[in-house]
Amino acid sequence: MMTEQTRLPYGLAVYAEGDDVLEKAQGLAARLKISAIQGRPEPGPLALFWDSDGLALTGNGQVLRGDFIRMLPRLKTANLQKELLVKAARLKGAPPAPTAIDATAGLGEDALLLAAAGFSVRLYERDPVIAALLANALQRAAASPALSEAAARMELTEGDSLLALQNLQSPVDVVLLDPMFPSRQKSALIKKKFQLLQQLERPCSDEEEMLAAAVAAAPRKIVIKRPLKGPYLAGRKPDYSIAGKAIRYDCIVLPRA
């Protein structure tokens, strides 16, 4: 049963353009318990749309598709080392194969940066529609020679990361938290297309529980993505922060047992 946070918008359906993707659309529709329709969605309300380019979310004249190909320039070694997230996730005396959990995966772009930097990343996404978009993006990345190596280090689970963090069999090196920016934030922080996601998933309302679960998981470091001038997550001051023009990464370094 879907929770309040993952209940799908009324009338959401999966559209398929062409017989070659109809079976995929029907399979996704069956899993989400919504309708599958052959053809293109009409402009207006949210809809899922499968065509030769993959799965997309459409609505209000916008099209949002998980797209790792466009991130290739950021994955070049010189550029990757300048990424704020990669800097924030760095560990002193890092193991040869560091591990990370992206507890709020979204469309997986942050996780891809970590994977390209050498981390093995477990991604958790609780919203089933966003998880479906991300799963399709990962499938396409796995088929791309330029992305396959990084994609092989990314493992997606659809589900609640709070439960996963509470039941880890062994600790990971880094936990990444990216609670959705509060709805009052303007499009300077949230690109217009990504506002479609806010129609599916609400901003984080359980900050204390999320941070407590991350701390209890005992990683070496917790990295928290925040608006540049936003408050600390759950009011906890980090050990240090790395800031850019619009966002910052708050870093909490935990003592080793």
C-alpha positions as CSV (number, residue, x, y, z in Angstrom):
1,M,0.0,0.0,0.0
2,M,1.3,3.4,-0.9
3,T,1.9,5.9,2.0
4,E,0.7,9.4,2.1
5,Q,4.0,10.5,0.7
6,T,3.9,8.2,-2.3
7,R,0.2,8.3,-3.3
8,L,0.1,8.9,-7.0
9,P,-1.7,12.0,-8.4
10,Y,-5.3,11.3,-9.5
11,G,-5.5,10.5,-13.2
12,L,-1.9,9.8,-13.7
13,A,-1.4,7.3,-16.6
14,V,1.5,5.9,-18.6
15,Y,1.4,6.8,-22.3
16,A,3.3,4.8,-25.0
17,E,4.3,6.2,-28.3
18,G,4.7,3.2,-30.6
19,D,4.2,-0.6,-30.3
20,D,7.9,-1.1,-29.4
21,V,7.5,0.6,-26.0
22,L,3.9,-0.4,-25.3
23,E,4.9,-3.5,-23.4
24,K,7.2,-1.5,-21.1
25,A,4.5,1.0,-20.5
26,Q,2.0,-1.7,-19.7
27,G,4.4,-3.3,-17.2
28,L,5.1,-0.1,-15.4
29,A,1.4,0.8,-15.3
30,A,0.6,-2.6,-13.8
31,R,3.2,-2.1,-11.1
32,L,2.0,1.4,-10.3
33,K,-1.7,0.3,-10.6
34,I,-2.5,3.0,-13.1
35,S,-3.7,3.0,-16.8
36,A,-1.6,2.4,-19.8
37,I,-2.6,4.3,-22.9
38,Q,-1.2,4.1,-26.5
39,G,-0.4,7.5,-27.9
40,R,0.9,10.9,-26.6
41,P,-0.5,12.6,-23.5
42,E,-2.5,15.8,-23.9
43,P,-0.9,19.0,-22.7
44,G,-1.8,19.8,-19.1
45,P,-1.8,17.4,-16.1
46,L,1.0,15.1,-15.1
47,A,1.6,12.0,-17.2
48,L,4.2,9.4,-17.7
49,F,5.3,9.1,-21.3
50,W,7.4,6.3,-22.9
51,D,9.0,6.8,-26.3
52,S,12.2,5.8,-28.1
53,D,14.2,8.1,-25.8
54,G,13.0,6.4,-22.6
55,L,10.6,7.2,-19.8
56,A,9.6,10.8,-19.1
57,L,7.3,12.8,-16.8
58,T,5.3,15.5,-18.6
59,G,3.0,18.2,-17.4
60,N,2.4,22.0,-17.8
61,G,4.4,22.0,-21.1
62,Q,7.5,20.5,-19.4
63,V,9.2,17.2,-20.1
64,L,11.5,15.7,-17.4
65,R,13.6,12.7,-18.2
66,G,16.4,11.1,-16.3
67,D,19.4,12.0,-18.5
68,F,22.9,11.2,-17.5
69,I,24.4,11.7,-21.0
70,R,24.2,15.5,-20.6
71,M,26.3,15.2,-17.4
72,L,29.3,13.7,-19.3
73,P,31.2,17.1,-19.4
74,R,31.0,17.2,-15.6
75,L,32.4,13.6,-15.3
76,K,35.7,14.5,-17.0
77,T,38.5,14.1,-14.4
78,A,39.5,17.7,-14.2
79,N,35.9,18.9,-13.9
80,L,34.8,16.1,-11.5
81,Q,37.4,17.0,-8.9
82,K,36.0,20.5,-8.8
83,E,32.5,19.3,-8.1
84,L,31.3,20.6,-4.6
85,L,29.8,17.2,-3.8
86,V,33.0,15.3,-4.7
87,K,35.0,17.7,-2.5
88,A,32.5,17.3,0.4
89,A,32.5,13.5,0.1
90,R,36.3,13.1,0.2
91,L,37.7,11.1,3.1
92,K,41.0,11.2,4.8
93,G,42.7,7.8,4.3
94,A,39.9,6.8,2.0
95,P,39.6,3.0,1.3
96,P,40.3,1.9,-2.3
97,A,36.6,1.3,-2.9
98,P,34.6,3.8,-0.8
99,T,30.9,3.2,-0.3
100,A,28.1,5.6,-0.1
101,I,24.3,5.7,0.4
102,D,22.3,8.3,-1.4
103,A,19.3,8.3,0.9
104,T,17.2,10.7,-1.2
105,A,18.2,9.8,-4.8
106,G,15.8,11.7,-6.9
107,L,17.0,11.4,-10.5
108,G,20.4,10.2,-9.4
109,E,22.6,13.0,-10.6
110,D,24.5,13.4,-7.3
111,A,24.9,9.6,-7.0
112,L,26.4,9.6,-10.6
113,L,29.0,12.2,-9.5
114,L,30.0,10.0,-6.6
115,A,30.0,6.8,-8.7
116,A,32.2,8.5,-11.3
117,A,34.5,9.6,-8.4
118,G,35.0,5.9,-7.5
119,F,32.3,5.4,-4.9
120,S,30.0,2.3,-4.9
121,V,26.6,4.0,-4.3
122,R,23.4,2.5,-3.1
123,L,20.5,4.8,-4.1
124,Y,17.1,4.9,-2.3
125,E,14.0,6.6,-3.7
126,R,10.7,6.2,-2.0
127,D,8.5,7.8,-4.6
128,P,7.6,5.0,-7.2
129,V,7.3,7.4,-10.1
130,I,10.6,9.1,-9.5
131,A,12.2,5.6,-8.9
132,A,10.8,4.5,-12.3
133,L,12.4,7.5,-14.0
134,L,15.7,6.8,-12.3
135,A,15.6,3.1,-13.1
136,N,15.1,3.8,-16.8
137,A,17.9,6.4,-16.7
138,L,20.3,3.8,-15.2
139,Q,19.3,1.3,-17.8
140,R,20.2,3.7,-20.6
141,A,23.4,4.7,-18.8
142,A,24.4,1.0,-18.5
143,A,24.1,0.7,-22.3
144,S,26.4,3.8,-22.9
145,P,30.1,3.1,-23.2
146,A,30.8,6.5,-21.7
147,L,28.6,5.9,-18.6
148,S,28.6,2.1,-18.1
149,E,31.5,2.0,-15.7
150,A,29.9,4.6,-13.3
151,A,26.5,3.1,-13.7
152,A,27.8,-0.3,-12.7
153,R,28.7,1.2,-9.3
154,M,25.1,2.4,-8.7
155,E,22.4,0.2,-7.2
156,L,18.9,1.5,-6.9
157,T,16.3,0.4,-4.4
158,E,12.7,1.7,-4.4
159,G,11.8,2.2,-0.8
160,D,12.3,4.1,2.4
161,S,15.9,4.9,3.1
162,L,15.1,5.4,6.8
163,L,14.4,1.7,7.2
164,A,17.5,0.9,5.2
165,L,19.7,3.1,7.3
166,Q,18.3,1.5,10.5
167,N,19.0,-2.0,9.2
168,L,22.5,-1.9,7.6
169,Q,24.5,-5.1,7.8
170,S,27.7,-3.1,7.7
171,P,28.5,0.6,7.9
172,V,29.2,2.7,4.8
173,D,31.7,5.5,4.4
174,V,29.4,8.3,3.3
175,V,25.7,9.0,3.7
176,L,24.3,11.7,1.4
177,L,21.1,13.5,2.4
178,D,19.3,15.8,0.0
179,P,15.9,16.7,1.4
180,M,13.8,18.4,-1.2
181,F,14.2,22.2,-0.8
182,P,11.2,23.7,1.1
183,S,8.3,24.7,-1.2
184,R,8.8,28.4,-0.4
185,Q,12.1,28.3,-2.3
186,K,11.9,29.9,-5.8
187,S,12.9,28.6,-9.1
188,A,16.4,30.1,-8.7
189,L,17.1,27.0,-6.6
190,I,14.6,24.6,-8.3
191,K,14.7,24.5,-12.0
192,K,11.3,24.8,-13.6
193,K,11.3,21.2,-14.9
194,F,12.2,19.9,-11.5
195,Q,9.1,21.6,-10.1
196,L,7.3,18.7,-11.7
197,L,8.9,16.4,-9.0
198,Q,7.4,18.6,-6.3
199,Q,4.0,17.6,-7.5
200,L,4.9,14.0,-6.7
201,E,7.0,14.2,-3.6
202,R,6.7,16.7,-0.7
203,P,9.6,18.6,0.8
204,C,11.2,16.8,3.8
205,S,9.1,17.0,6.9
206,D,10.9,14.4,9.1
207,E,14.3,16.1,9.3
208,E,15.1,14.9,12.8
209,E,14.3,11.3,12.0
210,M,16.3,11.4,8.8
211,L,19.4,12.8,10.4
212,A,19.1,10.5,13.4
213,A,18.9,7.5,11.1
214,A,22.0,8.7,9.2
215,V,24.0,9.2,12.4
216,A,22.9,5.8,13.8
217,A,24.1,4.1,10.5
218,A,27.6,5.2,11.7
219,P,29.2,6.3,8.4
220,R,32.5,8.1,8.4
221,K,30.8,11.2,7.1
222,I,27.3,12.6,6.5
223,V,27.0,15.1,3.6
224,I,23.8,17.2,3.5
225,K,22.8,19.3,0.5
226,R,21.1,22.5,1.5
227,P,20.0,25.9,0.0
228,L,22.9,28.3,0.3
229,K,21.2,30.3,3.1
230,G,19.0,27.6,4.3
231,P,19.0,26.4,7.9
232,Y,21.0,23.4,9.1
233,L,19.1,20.1,8.8
234,A,17.3,19.4,12.1
235,G,19.2,22.3,13.5
236,R,22.5,20.4,13.8
237,K,25.6,22.5,13.1
238,P,28.0,20.6,10.7
239,D,31.7,20.3,11.3
240,Y,32.2,22.3,8.1
241,S,30.5,23.3,5.0
242,I,31.5,23.7,1.3
243,A,29.4,26.4,-0.4
244,G,28.7,27.3,-4.0
245,K,26.6,30.1,-5.6
246,A,23.2,28.5,-4.8
247,I,23.8,25.5,-2.6
248,R,26.1,24.2,0.1
249,Y,27.1,20.9,1.4
250,D,27.1,20.6,5.2
251,C,29.5,17.8,6.4
252,I,29.3,16.0,9.7
253,V,32.3,13.8,10.5
254,L,31.6,11.0,12.9
255,P,34.2,9.4,15.1
256,R,35.2,5.9,14.2
257,A,34.3,3.2,16.7
